[in-house]
């Protein structure tokens, strides 16, 4: 500001040097001037007086003097260039300081209205997320293989994990989505990777684990033999709704099991599709071992082991439902226990050899399906030794003449002179017909009664002598 005032003062001095009314060429002829531009048009400034250069005698001798060439002094008007100092007015640019009015930006504090954001505290309703505690259903049932570990001391045992849909026993075969099982006996172990859940007459549930391979394949003849193993786990259908109602996943008794080995003749076409099959040999190798339990005065033979199930999505164990279950059992492979199991009648009577309906542990059939004695069998799997409970004569053992003589009646031979007595001597009939028998229905006790307070009806197990119509895949898919 100080510079501006000084400049203005200097300019004022310039204006005072001339009469304000004579500025901008307003001086007339004979009036004062400092430069020609101060004079009216056509006049020049000479000796600070505006004169007409073309005019006559002005009354001054000097004017009429031939020395009028002195008008060349008008060149002094060049001093008017000093007005260029007005360029200092460029300092007015300092008015840019008015930019300080930018402080009005403080009105931005009105942004404090953002405090209304505190209504965000309504977000506390997020605490309803505590309903996540229902996540305790994270205890959702899972099938852990460690549960199937056999108890210490079990020398023969079986276990099975199976997941799949329940099929009708009398309907089409429906393979489980998961099958993992094993049977271990004194003779070795058998692993299972295929199987099926089945419902038998809306009373018994079956978990049938299987494994097999094709042998003796003759591609030109279109024949082969299926070496077939299966373990049938059986339990009451009532167990499913009973355990679900009790919110239980496990019981301390096992399923009723039989484990068998079967040979099956099959025929297949040029495409490798099996067209027919015939059971040739069927031997039961082991059953579930049991123990007696007395409950409310009743005695039960209960399989030793356990059953585990995830029944949260089940209703009754009916056909079409899905099951997720595990089993573990101690097994019994003794011949006497097998015979008793398969020959016990519903009234408790145990059939013996020769009784109608008696069943051998091994059953054999000729190529046409007619049952024959396994000690006379020559099909796949080979013959069996004649059991010790079968009389030697029935085993087809050749009887010597001396042995036959011992069976002749002890008859006193009279003197030669005496008449000869006509005596009929019985001879052992070597051609003994073995009755055509099947395995009777085996009645399963109410094994869940001691553990679950549910009335479970007695149920019959399917006839175990009949090998089911095995679902054998096309032979072309197997390596043999």
Buried (B, 14 or more C-beta within 10 A) or exposed (E): EEEEEEBEEEBEEEEEEBEEEBEEBBBEBEBBBBBBBBBBEEBBBBEEBBBBEEEEEBEEEEBEEEEEEEBEEBEEBEEEEEEEEEEBEEEEEEEEEEEEEEEEEEEEEEEEEEEEEEEEEEEEEEEEEEEEEEEEEEEEBEBEEEBBEBEEEBEBBBBBBBBBBBBBBEEEEBBBEEBBBBBBBEEEEBEBEBBBBBBBEBBBBBBBBBBBEBEEBEEEEBBBBBBBBBBBBBBBBBBBBBBBEBEBBEBEBBBBBBBBBBBBBBBBEEEBEBEEBBBBBBBBBBBBBBEEBEEEEEEBBBBBBBBBBBBEEBEEBBBEBBBBBBBBBBBBBEEEBBBEBBBBBEEEEEBEBEBEEBBBBBBBBBEEEEBBBBBBBEBBBEBBEBBEBBEEBBBBEEBEEEEEEEEEEEEEEEEEEEEEEEEEEEEEEEEBEBEEBEBBBBBBBBBBBBBBEBEBEEBBBBEBBEBBEBEBBEBEEBEE
